[in-house]
């Protein structure tokens, strides 16, 4: 497969076909590490690309306004649930 390095603003860019990304296990938006070794460029999954654990306070702060919490919604038991 052949492609071209192109100028994008003040940088250079390289388009990588989707099937190549899928084969390598990469996803759009994923952080990668780039290394040059001799005349080769190596792309690796970044060790930083793993998701950090979320805190409940952070998740609650991102909830849309007007969403009711479970404490505000009346839910009737349908089985042998203990509320």
PyMOL Python script that loads the backbone (N, CA, C, O; Angstrom):
from pymol import cmd

cmd.read_pdbstr("""\
ATOM      1  N   UNK A   1       0.854  -1.167   0.000  1.00  0.00           N
ATOM      2  CA  UNK A   1       0.000   0.000   0.000  1.00  0.00           C
ATOM      3  C   UNK A   1       0.903   1.233   0.000  1.00  0.00           C
ATOM      4  O   UNK A   1       1.910   1.278   0.706  1.00  0.00           O
ATOM      5  N   UNK A   2       0.532   2.222  -0.792  1.00  0.00           N
ATOM      6  CA  UNK A   2       1.307   3.443  -0.897  1.00  0.00           C
ATOM      7  C   UNK A   2       0.425   4.641  -0.562  1.00  0.00           C
ATOM      8  O   UNK A   2      -0.746   4.682  -0.941  1.00  0.00           O
ATOM      9  N   UNK A   3       0.986   5.609   0.145  1.00  0.00           N
ATOM     10  CA  UNK A   3       0.281   6.846   0.467  1.00  0.00           C
ATOM     11  C   UNK A   3       1.298   7.977   0.433  1.00  0.00           C
ATOM     12  O   UNK A   3       2.486   7.735   0.219  1.00  0.00           O
ATOM     13  N   UNK A   4       0.845   9.207   0.641  1.00  0.00           N
ATOM     14  CA  UNK A   4       1.745  10.358   0.592  1.00  0.00           C
ATOM     15  C   UNK A   4       1.742  11.104   1.919  1.00  0.00           C
ATOM     16  O   UNK A   4       0.728  11.164   2.614  1.00  0.00           O
ATOM     17  N   UNK A   5       2.891  11.668   2.255  1.00  0.00           N
ATOM     18  CA  UNK A   5       2.968  12.600   3.376  1.00  0.00           C
ATOM     19  C   UNK A   5       2.525  13.946   2.827  1.00  0.00           C
ATOM     20  O   UNK A   5       3.033  14.398   1.801  1.00  0.00           O
ATOM     21  N   UNK A   6       1.572  14.596   3.511  1.00  0.00           N
ATOM     22  CA  UNK A   6       1.027  15.850   3.020  1.00  0.00           C
ATOM     23  C   UNK A   6       1.205  16.950   4.051  1.00  0.00           C
ATOM     24  O   UNK A   6       1.332  16.681   5.245  1.00  0.00           O
ATOM     25  N   UNK A   7       1.215  18.174   3.588  1.00  0.00           N
ATOM     26  CA  UNK A   7       1.330  19.330   4.474  1.00  0.00           C
ATOM     27  C   UNK A   7      -0.058  19.673   4.997  1.00  0.00           C
ATOM     28  O   UNK A   7      -0.994  19.827   4.212  1.00  0.00           O
ATOM     29  N   UNK A   8      -0.200  19.794   6.316  1.00  0.00           N
ATOM     30  CA  UNK A   8      -1.449  20.189   6.980  1.00  0.00           C
ATOM     31  C   UNK A   8      -1.103  21.357   7.888  1.00  0.00           C
ATOM     32  O   UNK A   8      -0.612  21.162   9.000  1.00  0.00           O
ATOM     33  N   UNK A   9      -1.359  22.572   7.416  1.00  0.00           N
ATOM     34  CA  UNK A   9      -0.990  23.752   8.202  1.00  0.00           C
ATOM     35  C   UNK A   9       0.516  23.832   8.307  1.00  0.00           C
ATOM     36  O   UNK A   9       1.207  23.791   7.289  1.00  0.00           O
ATOM     37  N   UNK A  10       1.047  23.948   9.527  1.00  0.00           N
ATOM     38  CA  UNK A  10       2.491  23.989   9.739  1.00  0.00           C
ATOM     39  C   UNK A  10       3.076  22.604  10.007  1.00  0.00           C
ATOM     40  O   UNK A  10       4.262  22.473  10.309  1.00  0.00           O
ATOM     41  N   UNK A  11       2.244  21.579   9.895  1.00  0.00           N
ATOM     42  CA  UNK A  11       2.692  20.213  10.174  1.00  0.00           C
ATOM     43  C   UNK A  11       2.601  19.363   8.907  1.00  0.00           C
ATOM     44  O   UNK A  11       2.156  19.823   7.856  1.00  0.00           O
ATOM     45  N   UNK A  12       3.027  18.141   9.038  1.00  0.00           N
ATOM     46  CA  UNK A  12       2.872  17.167   7.968  1.00  0.00           C
ATOM     47  C   UNK A  12       1.990  16.051   8.488  1.00  0.00           C
ATOM     48  O   UNK A  12       2.020  15.737   9.678  1.00  0.00           O
ATOM     49  N   UNK A  13       1.204  15.447   7.609  1.00  0.00           N
ATOM     50  CA  UNK A  13       0.300  14.397   8.039  1.00  0.00           C
ATOM     51  C   UNK A  13       0.328  13.220   7.095  1.00  0.00           C
ATOM     52  O   UNK A  13       0.731  13.328   5.937  1.00  0.00           O
ATOM     53  N   UNK A  14      -0.107  12.104   7.617  1.00  0.00           N
ATOM     54  CA  UNK A  14      -0.142  10.863   6.865  1.00  0.00           C
ATOM     55  C   UNK A  14      -1.489  10.215   7.113  1.00  0.00           C
ATOM     56  O   UNK A  14      -1.864   9.992   8.264  1.00  0.00           O
ATOM     57  N   UNK A  15      -2.213   9.911   6.067  1.00  0.00           N
ATOM     58  CA  UNK A  15      -3.505   9.224   6.224  1.00  0.00           C
ATOM     59  C   UNK A  15      -3.255   7.727   6.257  1.00  0.00           C
ATOM     60  O   UNK A  15      -2.531   7.178   5.427  1.00  0.00           O
ATOM     61  N   UNK A  16      -3.871   7.083   7.233  1.00  0.00           N
ATOM     62  CA  UNK A  16      -3.737   5.634   7.375  1.00  0.00           C
ATOM     63  C   UNK A  16      -5.109   5.022   7.101  1.00  0.00           C
ATOM     64  O   UNK A  16      -6.080   5.369   7.774  1.00  0.00           O
ATOM     65  N   UNK A  17      -5.206   4.121   6.130  1.00  0.00           N
ATOM     66  CA  UNK A  17      -6.502   3.513   5.804  1.00  0.00           C
ATOM     67  C   UNK A  17      -7.109   2.782   7.004  1.00  0.00           C
ATOM     68  O   UNK A  17      -6.397   2.211   7.829  1.00  0.00           O
ATOM     69  N   UNK A  18      -8.444   2.816   7.080  1.00  0.00           N
ATOM     70  CA  UNK A  18      -9.178   2.229   8.198  1.00  0.00           C
ATOM     71  C   UNK A  18      -8.876   0.742   8.381  1.00  0.00           C
ATOM     72  O   UNK A  18      -8.706   0.281   9.509  1.00  0.00           O
ATOM     73  N   UNK A  19      -8.808  -0.010   7.283  1.00  0.00           N
ATOM     74  CA  UNK A  19      -8.560  -1.446   7.420  1.00  0.00           C
ATOM     75  C   UNK A  19      -7.190  -1.729   8.040  1.00  0.00           C
ATOM     76  O   UNK A  19      -7.019  -2.726   8.741  1.00  0.00           O
ATOM     77  N   UNK A  20      -6.216  -0.852   7.780  1.00  0.00           N
ATOM     78  CA  UNK A  20      -4.893  -0.999   8.392  1.00  0.00           C
ATOM     79  C   UNK A  20      -4.964  -0.716   9.887  1.00  0.00           C
ATOM     80  O   UNK A  20      -4.356  -1.426  10.688  1.00  0.00           O
ATOM     81  N   UNK A  21      -5.715   0.330  10.265  1.00  0.00           N
ATOM     82  CA  UNK A  21      -5.898   0.645  11.682  1.00  0.00           C
ATOM     83  C   UNK A  21      -6.615  -0.494  12.402  1.00  0.00           C
ATOM     84  O   UNK A  21      -6.232  -0.886  13.505  1.00  0.00           O
ATOM     85  N   UNK A  22      -7.667  -1.023  11.760  1.00  0.00           N
ATOM     86  CA  UNK A  22      -8.407  -2.145  12.360  1.00  0.00           C
ATOM     87  C   UNK A  22      -7.504  -3.356  12.569  1.00  0.00           C
ATOM     88  O   UNK A  22      -7.549  -3.996  13.620  1.00  0.00           O
ATOM     89  N   UNK A  23      -6.696  -3.664  11.580  1.00  0.00           N
ATOM     90  CA  UNK A  23      -5.788  -4.816  11.679  1.00  0.00           C
ATOM     91  C   UNK A  23      -4.798  -4.647  12.824  1.00  0.00           C
ATOM     92  O   UNK A  23      -4.474  -5.607  13.523  1.00  0.00           O
ATOM     93  N   UNK A  24      -4.321  -3.416  13.012  1.00  0.00           N
ATOM     94  CA  UNK A  24      -3.340  -3.135  14.079  1.00  0.00           C
ATOM     95  C   UNK A  24      -4.002  -2.912  15.432  1.00  0.00           C
ATOM     96  O   UNK A  24      -3.313  -2.840  16.449  1.00  0.00           O
ATOM     97  N   UNK A  25      -5.342  -2.800  15.460  1.00  0.00           N
ATOM     98  CA  UNK A  25      -6.041  -2.604  16.725  1.00  0.00           C
ATOM     99  C   UNK A  25      -6.060  -1.164  17.204  1.00  0.00           C
ATOM    100  O   UNK A  25      -6.210  -0.914  18.400  1.00  0.00           O
ATOM    101  N   UNK A  26      -5.909  -0.202  16.282  1.00  0.00           N
ATOM    102  CA  UNK A  26      -5.948   1.210  16.628  1.00  0.00           C
ATOM    103  C   UNK A  26      -7.352   1.762  16.405  1.00  0.00           C
ATOM    104  O   UNK A  26      -8.111   1.222  15.600  1.00  0.00           O
ATOM    105  N   UNK A  27      -7.702   2.836  17.113  1.00  0.00           N
ATOM    106  CA  UNK A  27      -9.007   3.467  16.968  1.00  0.00           C
ATOM    107  C   UNK A  27      -8.824   4.968  16.769  1.00  0.00           C
ATOM    108  O   UNK A  27      -7.836   5.548  17.220  1.00  0.00           O
ATOM    109  N   UNK A  28      -9.775   5.581  16.098  1.00  0.00           N
ATOM    110  CA  UNK A  28      -9.734   7.027  15.889  1.00  0.00           C
ATOM    111  C   UNK A  28      -9.750   7.724  17.244  1.00  0.00           C
ATOM    112  O   UNK A  28     -10.558   7.383  18.108  1.00  0.00           O
ATOM    113  N   UNK A  29      -8.865   8.694  17.433  1.00  0.00           N
ATOM    114  CA  UNK A  29      -8.796   9.445  18.680  1.00  0.00           C
ATOM    115  C   UNK A  29      -7.894   8.818  19.732  1.00  0.00           C
ATOM    116  O   UNK A  29      -7.639   9.425  20.773  1.00  0.00           O
ATOM    117  N   UNK A  30      -7.416   7.624  19.473  1.00  0.00           N
ATOM    118  CA  UNK A  30      -6.561   6.934  20.439  1.00  0.00           C
ATOM    119  C   UNK A  30      -5.171   7.565  20.452  1.00  0.00           C
ATOM    120  O   UNK A  30      -4.643   7.928  19.401  1.00  0.00           O
ATOM    121  N   UNK A  31      -4.579   7.696  21.642  1.00  0.00           N
ATOM    122  CA  UNK A  31      -3.214   8.198  21.749  1.00  0.00           C
ATOM    123  C   UNK A  31      -2.241   7.104  21.335  1.00  0.00           C
ATOM    124  O   UNK A  31      -2.392   5.940  21.706  1.00  0.00           O
ATOM    125  N   UNK A  32      -1.230   7.509  20.553  1.00  0.00           N
ATOM    126  CA  UNK A  32      -0.212   6.555  20.124  1.00  0.00           C
ATOM    127  C   UNK A  32       1.164   7.139  20.382  1.00  0.00           C
ATOM    128  O   UNK A  32       1.318   8.349  20.547  1.00  0.00           O
ATOM    129  N   UNK A  33       2.152   6.279  20.415  1.00  0.00           N
ATOM    130  CA  UNK A  33       3.547   6.703  20.526  1.00  0.00           C
ATOM    131  C   UNK A  33       4.190   6.508  19.162  1.00  0.00           C
ATOM    132  O   UNK A  33       3.941   5.508  18.488  1.00  0.00           O
ATOM    133  N   UNK A  34       5.018   7.465  18.758  1.00  0.00           N
ATOM    134  CA  UNK A  34       5.703   7.401  17.470  1.00  0.00           C
ATOM    135  C   UNK A  34       7.201   7.380  17.737  1.00  0.00           C
ATOM    136  O   UNK A  34       7.722   8.219  18.473  1.00  0.00           O
ATOM    137  N   UNK A  35       7.885   6.419  17.136  1.00  0.00           N
ATOM    138  CA  UNK A  35       9.337   6.316  17.282  1.00  0.00           C
ATOM    139  C   UNK A  35       9.966   6.181  15.907  1.00  0.00           C
ATOM    140  O   UNK A  35       9.401   5.541  15.020  1.00  0.00           O
ATOM    141  N   UNK A  36      11.134   6.780  15.728  1.00  0.00           N
ATOM    142  CA  UNK A  36      11.912   6.603  14.512  1.00  0.00           C
ATOM    143  C   UNK A  36      13.056   5.657  14.830  1.00  0.00           C
ATOM    144  O   UNK A  36      13.762   5.822  15.824  1.00  0.00           O
ATOM    145  N   UNK A  37      13.227   4.660  13.966  1.00  0.00           N
ATOM    146  CA  UNK A  37      14.310   3.699  14.135  1.00  0.00           C
ATOM    147  C   UNK A  37      14.953   3.502  12.755  1.00  0.00           C
ATOM    148  O   UNK A  37      14.414   2.813  11.889  1.00  0.00           O
ATOM    149  N   UNK A  38      16.110   4.123  12.584  1.00  0.00           N
ATOM    150  CA  UNK A  38      16.736   4.055  11.259  1.00  0.00           C
ATOM    151  C   UNK A  38      15.830   4.715  10.232  1.00  0.00           C
ATOM    152  O   UNK A  38      15.449   5.875  10.387  1.00  0.00           O
ATOM    153  N   UNK A  39      15.492   3.987   9.202  1.00  0.00           N
ATOM    154  CA  UNK A  39      14.629   4.518   8.145  1.00  0.00           C
ATOM    155  C   UNK A  39      13.180   4.073   8.325  1.00  0.00           C
ATOM    156  O   UNK A  39      12.405   4.090   7.368  1.00  0.00           O
ATOM    157  N   UNK A  40      12.810   3.677   9.535  1.00  0.00           N
ATOM    158  CA  UNK A  40      11.461   3.204   9.813  1.00  0.00           C
ATOM    159  C   UNK A  40      10.799   4.086  10.862  1.00  0.00           C
ATOM    160  O   UNK A  40      11.464   4.643  11.735  1.00  0.00           O
ATOM    161  N   UNK A  41       9.491   4.203  10.763  1.00  0.00           N
ATOM    162  CA  UNK A  41       8.697   4.895  11.780  1.00  0.00           C
ATOM    163  C   UNK A  41       7.782   3.842  12.397  1.00  0.00           C
ATOM    164  O   UNK A  41       7.072   3.131  11.686  1.00  0.00           O
ATOM    165  N   UNK A  42       7.806   3.750  13.716  1.00  0.00           N
ATOM    166  CA  UNK A  42       7.034   2.749  14.446  1.00  0.00           C
ATOM    167  C   UNK A  42       5.914   3.432  15.216  1.00  0.00           C
ATOM    168  O   UNK A  42       6.161   4.391  15.949  1.00  0.00           O
ATOM    169  N   UNK A  43       4.695   2.952  15.060  1.00  0.00           N
ATOM    170  CA  UNK A  43       3.537   3.445  15.804  1.00  0.00           C
ATOM    171  C   UNK A  43       3.156   2.391  16.825  1.00  0.00           C
ATOM    172  O   UNK A  43       2.999   1.218  16.486  1.00  0.00           O
ATOM    173  N   UNK A  44       3.006   2.811  18.090  1.00  0.00           N
ATOM    174  CA  UNK A  44       2.608   1.884  19.154  1.00  0.00           C
ATOM    175  C   UNK A  44       1.482   2.500  19.957  1.00  0.00           C
ATOM    176  O   UNK A  44       1.380   3.721  20.078  1.00  0.00           O
ATOM    177  N   UNK A  45       0.636   1.637  20.508  1.00  0.00           N
ATOM    178  CA  UNK A  45      -0.401   2.126  21.412  1.00  0.00           C
ATOM    179  C   UNK A  45       0.281   2.770  22.607  1.00  0.00           C
ATOM    180  O   UNK A  45       1.244   2.235  23.155  1.00  0.00           O
ATOM    181  N   UNK A  46      -0.234   3.921  23.000  1.00  0.00           N
ATOM    182  CA  UNK A  46       0.345   4.635  24.131  1.00  0.00           C
ATOM    183  C   UNK A  46      -0.023   3.931  25.429  1.00  0.00           C
ATOM    184  O   UNK A  46      -1.147   3.455  25.592  1.00  0.00           O
ATOM    185  N   UNK A  47       0.922   3.871  26.338  1.00  0.00           N
ATOM    186  CA  UNK A  47       0.632   3.287  27.648  1.00  0.00           C
ATOM    187  C   UNK A  47      -0.291   4.202  28.439  1.00  0.00           C
ATOM    188  O   UNK A  47      -0.912   3.773  29.411  1.00  0.00           O
ATOM    189  N   UNK A  48      -0.384   5.478  28.021  1.00  0.00           N
ATOM    190  CA  UNK A  48      -1.266   6.441  28.687  1.00  0.00           C
ATOM    191  C   UNK A  48      -2.692   6.362  28.165  1.00  0.00           C
ATOM    192  O   UNK A  48      -3.572   7.025  28.714  1.00  0.00           O
ATOM    193  N   UNK A  49      -2.958   5.562  27.106  1.00  0.00           N
ATOM    194  CA  UNK A  49      -4.273   5.569  26.491  1.00  0.00           C
ATOM    195  C   UNK A  49      -5.312   4.763  27.276  1.00  0.00           C
ATOM    196  O   UNK A  49      -6.489   4.751  26.917  1.00  0.00           O
ATOM    197  N   UNK A  50      -4.880   4.095  28.338  1.00  0.00           N
ATOM    198  CA  UNK A  50      -5.849   3.378  29.170  1.00  0.00           C
ATOM    199  C   UNK A  50      -6.696   4.379  29.933  1.00  0.00           C
ATOM    200  O   UNK A  50      -6.206   5.423  30.366  1.00  0.00           O
ATOM    201  N   UNK A  51      -7.963   4.056  30.094  1.00  0.00           N
ATOM    202  CA  UNK A  51      -8.854   4.960  30.810  1.00  0.00           C
ATOM    203  C   UNK A  51      -8.502   5.016  32.282  1.00  0.00           C
ATOM    204  O   UNK A  51      -8.205   4.000  32.909  1.00  0.00           O
ATOM    205  N   UNK A  52      -8.541   6.220  32.817  1.00  0.00           N
ATOM    206  CA  UNK A  52      -8.323   6.399  34.244  1.00  0.00           C
ATOM    207  C   UNK A  52      -9.631   6.094  34.966  1.00  0.00           C
ATOM    208  O   UNK A  52     -10.703   6.339  34.413  1.00  0.00           O
ATOM    209  N   UNK A  53      -9.572   5.569  36.177  1.00  0.00           N
ATOM    210  CA  UNK A  53     -10.808   5.349  36.926  1.00  0.00           C
ATOM    211  C   UNK A  53     -11.528   6.672  37.174  1.00  0.00           C
ATOM    212  O   UNK A  53     -10.898   7.683  37.484  1.00  0.00           O
ATOM    213  N   UNK A  54     -12.840   6.655  37.035  1.00  0.00           N
ATOM    214  CA  UNK A  54     -13.637   7.863  37.261  1.00  0.00           C
ATOM    215  C   UNK A  54     -14.107   7.908  38.707  1.00  0.00           C
ATOM    216  O   UNK A  54     -14.387   6.877  39.320  1.00  0.00           O
ATOM    217  N   UNK A  55     -14.188   9.108  39.231  1.00  0.00           N
ATOM    218  CA  UNK A  55     -14.775   9.305  40.554  1.00  0.00           C
ATOM    219  C   UNK A  55     -16.241   9.614  40.369  1.00  0.00           C
ATOM    220  O   UNK A  55     -16.623  10.265  39.397  1.00  0.00           O
ATOM    221  N   UNK A  56     -17.075   9.151  41.296  1.00  0.00           N
ATOM    222  CA  UNK A  56     -18.514   9.354  41.202  1.00  0.00           C
ATOM    223  C   UNK A  56     -18.864  10.842  41.177  1.00  0.00           C
ATOM    224  O   UNK A  56     -19.802  11.243  40.489  1.00  0.00           O
ATOM    225  N   UNK A  57     -18.122  11.658  41.917  1.00  0.00           N
ATOM    226  CA  UNK A  57     -18.371  13.101  41.920  1.00  0.00           C
ATOM    227  C   UNK A  57     -18.179  13.703  40.527  1.00  0.00           C
ATOM    228  O   UNK A  57     -18.942  14.576  40.114  1.00  0.00           O
ATOM    229  N   UNK A  58     -17.150  13.230  39.800  1.00  0.00           N
ATOM    230  CA  UNK A  58     -16.895  13.726  38.448  1.00  0.00           C
ATOM    231  C   UNK A  58     -18.009  13.306  37.494  1.00  0.00           C
ATOM    232  O   UNK A  58     -18.443  14.097  36.657  1.00  0.00           O
ATOM    233  N   UNK A  59     -18.470  12.061  37.619  1.00  0.00           N
ATOM    234  CA  UNK A  59     -19.553  11.581  36.764  1.00  0.00           C
ATOM    235  C   UNK A  59     -20.848  12.347  37.031  1.00  0.00           C
ATOM    236  O   UNK A  59     -21.555  12.718  36.095  1.00  0.00           O
ATOM    237  N   UNK A  60     -21.157  12.584  38.297  1.00  0.00           N
ATOM    238  CA  UNK A  60     -22.374  13.316  38.640  1.00  0.00           C
ATOM    239  C   UNK A  60     -22.314  14.759  38.148  1.00  0.00           C
ATOM    240  O   UNK A  60     -23.335  15.322  37.754  1.00  0.00           O
ATOM    241  N   UNK A  61     -21.135  15.355  38.167  1.00  0.00           N
ATOM    242  CA  UNK A  61     -20.995  16.738  37.704  1.00  0.00           C
ATOM    243  C   UNK A  61     -21.240  16.855  36.204  1.00  0.00           C
ATOM    244  O   UNK A  61     -21.606  17.925  35.719  1.00  0.00           O
ATOM    245  N   UNK A  62     -21.040  15.758  35.461  1.00  0.00           N
ATOM    246  CA  UNK A  62     -21.240  15.790  34.009  1.00  0.00           C
ATOM    247  C   UNK A  62     -22.658  15.422  33.586  1.00  0.00           C
ATOM    248  O   UNK A  62     -22.973  15.441  32.396  1.00  0.00           O
ATOM    249  N   UNK A  63     -23.517  15.087  34.547  1.00  0.00           N
ATOM    250  CA  UNK A  63     -24.898  14.731  34.203  1.00  0.00           C
ATOM    251  C   UNK A  63     -25.642  15.952  33.680  1.00  0.00           C
ATOM    252  O   UNK A  63     -25.449  17.057  34.188  1.00  0.00           O
ATOM    253  N   UNK A  64     -26.496  15.767  32.665  1.00  0.00           N
ATOM    254  CA  UNK A  64     -27.274  16.901  32.146  1.00  0.00           C
ATOM    255  C   UNK A  64     -28.203  17.466  33.215  1.00  0.00           C
ATOM    256  O   UNK A  64     -28.682  16.742  34.087  1.00  0.00           O
ATOM    257  N   UNK A  65     -28.445  18.761  33.132  1.00  0.00           N
ATOM    258  CA  UNK A  65     -29.357  19.417  34.075  1.00  0.00           C
ATOM    259  C   UNK A  65     -30.759  18.852  33.878  1.00  0.00           C
ATOM    260  O   UNK A  65     -31.162  18.550  32.755  1.00  0.00           O
ATOM    261  N   UNK A  66     -31.491  18.714  34.962  1.00  0.00           N
ATOM    262  CA  UNK A  66     -32.866  18.241  34.888  1.00  0.00           C
ATOM    263  C   UNK A  66     -33.024  16.734  35.011  1.00  0.00           C
ATOM    264  O   UNK A  66     -34.153  16.249  35.080  1.00  0.00           O
ATOM    265  N   UNK A  67     -31.936  15.978  35.040  1.00  0.00           N
ATOM    266  CA  UNK A  67     -32.022  14.530  35.214  1.00  0.00           C
ATOM    267  C   UNK A  67     -32.321  14.236  36.674  1.00  0.00           C
ATOM    268  O   UNK A  67     -31.639  14.732  37.570  1.00  0.00           O
ATOM    269  N   UNK A  68     -33.335  13.433  36.903  1.00  0.00           N
ATOM    270  CA  UNK A  68     -33.715  13.125  38.283  1.00  0.00           C
ATOM    271  C   UNK A  68     -32.867  11.979  38.821  1.00  0.00           C
ATOM    272  O   UNK A  68     -32.526  11.045  38.096  1.00  0.00           O
ATOM    273  N   UNK A  69     -32.539  12.067  40.087  1.00  0.00           N
ATOM    274  CA  UNK A  69     -31.799  10.985  40.723  1.00  0.00           C
ATOM    275  C   UNK A  69     -32.782   9.896  41.131  1.00  0.00           C
ATOM    276  O   UNK A  69     -33.993  10.118  41.148  1.00  0.00           O
ATOM    277  N   UNK A  70     -32.262   8.732  41.456  1.00  0.00           N
ATOM    278  CA  UNK A  70     -33.139   7.638  41.876  1.00  0.00           C
ATOM    279  C   UNK A  70     -33.927   7.996  43.131  1.00  0.00           C
ATOM    280  O   UNK A  70     -35.036   7.501  43.334  1.00  0.00           O
ATOM    281  N   UNK A  71     -33.361   8.849  43.964  1.00  0.00           N
ATOM    282  CA  UNK A  71     -34.059   9.249  45.187  1.00  0.00           C
ATOM    283  C   UNK A  71     -35.306  10.068  44.860  1.00  0.00           C
ATOM    284  O   UNK A  71     -36.249  10.099  45.651  1.00  0.00           O
ATOM    285  N   UNK A  72     -35.319  10.732  43.704  1.00  0.00           N
ATOM    286  CA  UNK A  72     -36.444  11.574  43.329  1.00  0.00           C
ATOM    287  C   UNK A  72     -37.517  10.827  42.537  1.00  0.00           C
ATOM    288  O   UNK A  72     -38.640  11.311  42.398  1.00  0.00           O
ATOM    289  N   UNK A  73     -37.175   9.663  42.025  1.00  0.00           N
ATOM    290  CA  UNK A  73     -38.105   8.897  41.203  1.00  0.00           C
ATOM    291  C   UNK A  73     -38.751   7.823  42.060  1.00  0.00           C
ATOM    292  O   UNK A  73     -38.064   7.078  42.758  1.00  0.00           O
ATOM    293  N   UNK A  74     -40.084   7.745  42.004  1.00  0.00           N
ATOM    294  CA  UNK A  74     -40.745   6.688  42.785  1.00  0.00           C
ATOM    295  C   UNK A  74     -40.804   5.429  41.931  1.00  0.00           C
ATOM    296  O   UNK A  74     -41.393   5.417  40.850  1.00  0.00           O
ATOM    297  N   UNK A  75     -40.190   4.386  42.433  1.00  0.00           N
ATOM    298  CA  UNK A  75     -40.151   3.109  41.737  1.00  0.00           C
ATOM    299  C   UNK A  75     -40.822   2.083  42.615  1.00  0.00           C
ATOM    300  O   UNK A  75     -40.489   1.945  43.792  1.00  0.00           O
ATOM    301  N   UNK A  76     -41.771   1.358  42.040  1.00  0.00           N
ATOM    302  CA  UNK A  76     -42.469   0.323  42.798  1.00  0.00           C
ATOM    303  C   UNK A  76     -41.770  -1.010  42.583  1.00  0.00           C
ATOM    304  O   UNK A  76     -41.351  -1.336  41.472  1.00  0.00           O
ATOM    305  N   UNK A  77     -41.653  -1.772  43.657  1.00  0.00           N
ATOM    306  CA  UNK A  77     -41.054  -3.099  43.567  1.00  0.00           C
ATOM    307  C   UNK A  77     -41.945  -3.994  42.714  1.00  0.00           C
ATOM    308  O   UNK A  77     -43.169  -3.928  42.823  1.00  0.00           O
ATOM    309  N   UNK A  78     -41.349  -4.824  41.872  1.00  0.00           N
ATOM    310  CA  UNK A  78     -42.097  -5.725  41.012  1.00  0.00           C
ATOM    311  C   UNK A  78     -41.912  -7.192  41.411  1.00  0.00           C
ATOM    312  O   UNK A  78     -42.641  -8.070  40.950  1.00  0.00           O
ATOM    313  N   UNK A  79     -40.962  -7.428  42.241  1.00  0.00           N
ATOM    314  CA  UNK A  79     -40.678  -8.794  42.659  1.00  0.00           C
ATOM    315  C   UNK A  79     -40.417  -8.798  44.146  1.00  0.00           C
ATOM    316  O   UNK A  79     -41.223  -8.290  44.925  1.00  0.00           O
ATOM    317  N   UNK A  80     -39.301  -9.366  44.541  1.00  0.00           N
ATOM    318  CA  UNK A  80     -38.976  -9.434  45.955  1.00  0.00           C
ATOM    319  C   UNK A  80     -37.830  -8.473  46.297  1.00  0.00           C
ATOM    320  O   UNK A  80     -37.035  -8.727  47.202  1.00  0.00           O
ATOM    321  N   UNK A  81     -37.767  -7.356  45.543  1.00  0.00           N
ATOM    322  CA  UNK A  81     -36.725  -6.379  45.824  1.00  0.00           C
ATOM    323  C   UNK A  81     -36.933  -5.758  47.191  1.00  0.00           C
ATOM    324  O   UNK A  81     -38.065  -5.598  47.646  1.00  0.00           O
ATOM    325  N   UNK A  82     -35.846  -5.413  47.836  1.00  0.00           N
ATOM    326  CA  UNK A  82     -35.910  -4.743  49.124  1.00  0.00           C
ATOM    327  C   UNK A  82     -35.418  -3.321  48.889  1.00  0.00           C
ATOM    328  O   UNK A  82     -34.287  -3.129  48.442  1.00  0.00           O
ATOM    329  N   UNK A  83     -36.251  -2.315  49.183  1.00  0.00           N
ATOM    330  CA  UNK A  83     -35.897  -0.911  48.925  1.00  0.00           C
ATOM    331  C   UNK A  83     -35.553  -0.235  50.215  1.00  0.00           C
ATOM    332  O   UNK A  83     -35.226   0.952  50.222  1.00  0.00           O
TER     333      UNK A  83
END
""", "prot")
cmd.dss("prot")
cmd.show_as("cartoon", "prot")
cmd.util.cbc("prot")
cmd.orient("prot")
